[in-house]
Amino acid sequence: MKSNLIITISREFGSGGHEIGAKLAEKLSVPLYDKEIIDKAAEQTGLSAEYIAEHEQRYTSSLMFNLAMGNYSRTGELPLHDQIDIVQSEIIRNYAKEGSCVIVGRCADYVLEDDFECLNVFIYAPDEVKLERITERYSGDARTAAKLIKETNRMRSKHYNYFTGKIWGDRQNYDLMLNSGRLGIDGCVEMIIQAAEKVD
């Protein structure tokens, strides 16, 4: 693998993308950045990590951000989700400058495409696999799980399309697209490692 290769993982909710990223980072002995980005953004903005996690892909007013940042007199601010995106994008770039790592979500493939060597991966899975995974996570309530999967993936798609001007899940945006339902978590990890070893 190149001495400074960033692996970005975009994923459908319920596909196991975070678990794949965590195992991949462990095997490669490189940092994993996912929730860490939220924590760093909270530190920089004064907003809570919980608030950012809930609102980072939502479309809303910039008032709360301005109040939290003390920008009482400023007008014409960007919407809150744009401001969170800007903060998180800078955090992602700073992490990438530190060296090889795995970054999960947050349009990292787009944020880094012009300045860093990246292997961009998209993880997907059949609906029944996603439903089983999320149902287990949420105490066996299949109806709630199905609704959550649909809504979360809708928001991820809308956010990615808005922020990048590209289409979430379009094969042209990624180097590797893997079906975790067929390959399994460990199978996806091994295939990403193999692909990383071939990056010039």
N, C-alpha and C positions, 0 to 999 in steps of 0.2 A: 504494500500500500504506500502511496505517496506520503512523504514526511508531514505534509500539511493538507490533509483531505477532510473536508466537512461533509458529513453524511446527513442529509435532511430527510425526514420522514413525514410525509403527509398521510393521513389515514382516515378511513371511514370510522365513525363511532361504532364500537363493538367488534372491530376487526383485530384488536390486540396490538395496535400500532405502538402504544406506549411500552408494553411488555417487550415487544421486539426491539425497540430502541434501547431499553434498559439492558437486555441481554447482550445486544450488539456492543454497546459501550463497554460492558464488563469484559467481553471476550477480547476486544481491541485495546483494553486498558486506556480508554480515553474518557473525558467527561461526557455526561449526559445532561442536556439542558431541555427542560420541559416546564415543570412547575417553577423551577429556579428563575425562569424569565419573569413570571408573575411576581415572585417575591422581590426580585430586583426592581421591577417597575413600581411596586408598592413603596419600596424604600425611596425611590427617586421622586415619586409624585405626592406622597403623603396619603394616598388612598389606601384602603385596606386590600390585602391580597384577595380576600373573599369578594370584595366589590369588583376588582379588576377581572377576576375569573368569571364573574357573572355577567359583566358588561363588555368584555373585550371584543365580542363579536356582535354586539347589539348596536342599534342605531338610535341615538338619543341626543339630548341637549348637552352643550358644553358647560352648563352652569355649575354642576357639581364639581367638575374638574377645576374650573376657575376659582371656585370657593376654596377648594382643597389646596390649590397652589398659591392662593393669596392674590390672584389677578383680578381684584375687584373692579378696577377702573378700565380694564381692557375690553374692547368691543370687537365684534366681527371674528371671534375665535372660531377655530375649526370645531366640528362636532366632537363629542367626547370619544367616540370610537376611533376617529382619525388621530386624535391626540394620543390615545393609548397606543395605537399602531406606531406612531412616530417614536415614542419612548421605547417600545419593545424592539423596534427595528434597530435602533442604535445599540441597545443591549445585545442583540443578536450579532451585530457587526463586531462589537467589542469582544464577545466570546470567540468569534471566528478568528480574530487577530491573534488570540492567545495560542492557537494551534488546532490540531485535529480534534474533532469532537462529533457527537451525534446531537442533532437538534430536532425536536419533535414539534411539528405544527407551526402555527403563527407565520405562515407564508415565507418561511426561511429560504425556500428555494428561489423565490423571487427577490427577496431582500438581498441575497448574496450573489446573485447570478453574474453581475458585472465585475466583481472584484475578487472573487474567491473560487478556488477549485472545489467543486461540489459534485457529489453523487446524489442525485435526487430520486427518492423512492416513494412510491404510492402503494399503500397497503389497503386491500379491499377484501371482502368476504361475502359469501352468499347470505341472503337475509336470514335464513334459519340458523346459521352459525352465529351471526351477530345477536339474534334474539336469544339464543341459548346462553351466550356469554353474559349479556346484560341482565337477563332474567335471574341468573345465579347471583349476580352482584346485588340485585335489588330484591332479595328475599322471595323470589319465585313469582312475582307479579308480572306475568307475561304481557298483560294489556298496558301496564305502565311502561314496561321496557320497550315495547313496540312504538309507543308514542314518543318516548324519549329518543330512541334511535332516529326516527323520522325527523323530529324537530331539530336535533343536534346536527345531523348531516345537512339539513336544509340551511341552517345558520352557517355552518362551515362553508358550504358551497357559495352562499350569497356573499359572505365576507371575503372569501378568496377571489371571487369574480370581481367584486367591487374594488378591492385593494390592488389587485394585480392587472386587471383588464384582461385576464385570461380565464379559462374555464377549468374549474376544479375537477380533477379526475381525468382530464384530457391527456391522452398518452403523449402528446407532443411536449408536455411540460415536464416529463420525467424520464429518467434513464432506465428505470426498472419499475414494473408494476407487478405486484405479487398477490396471489390469492391465498391468504392465510388459512382459509377454510380447507383448502386442498393440501397445501404444503406444510401446515402446522407452524407454530411459533418458531421452533428450533430450525425447521427447514427454511423459513424465510431468513433467519439470521445467517445461516450458512450460505445461502445464495447471495445475500448482500455482501458478505465477506469476500466471496469469490469474485463478485463484480468489482469490489473496491481494489482487489489485487490486480485487476486488469486496467485500472485507470492510469493513463500515461501522465 
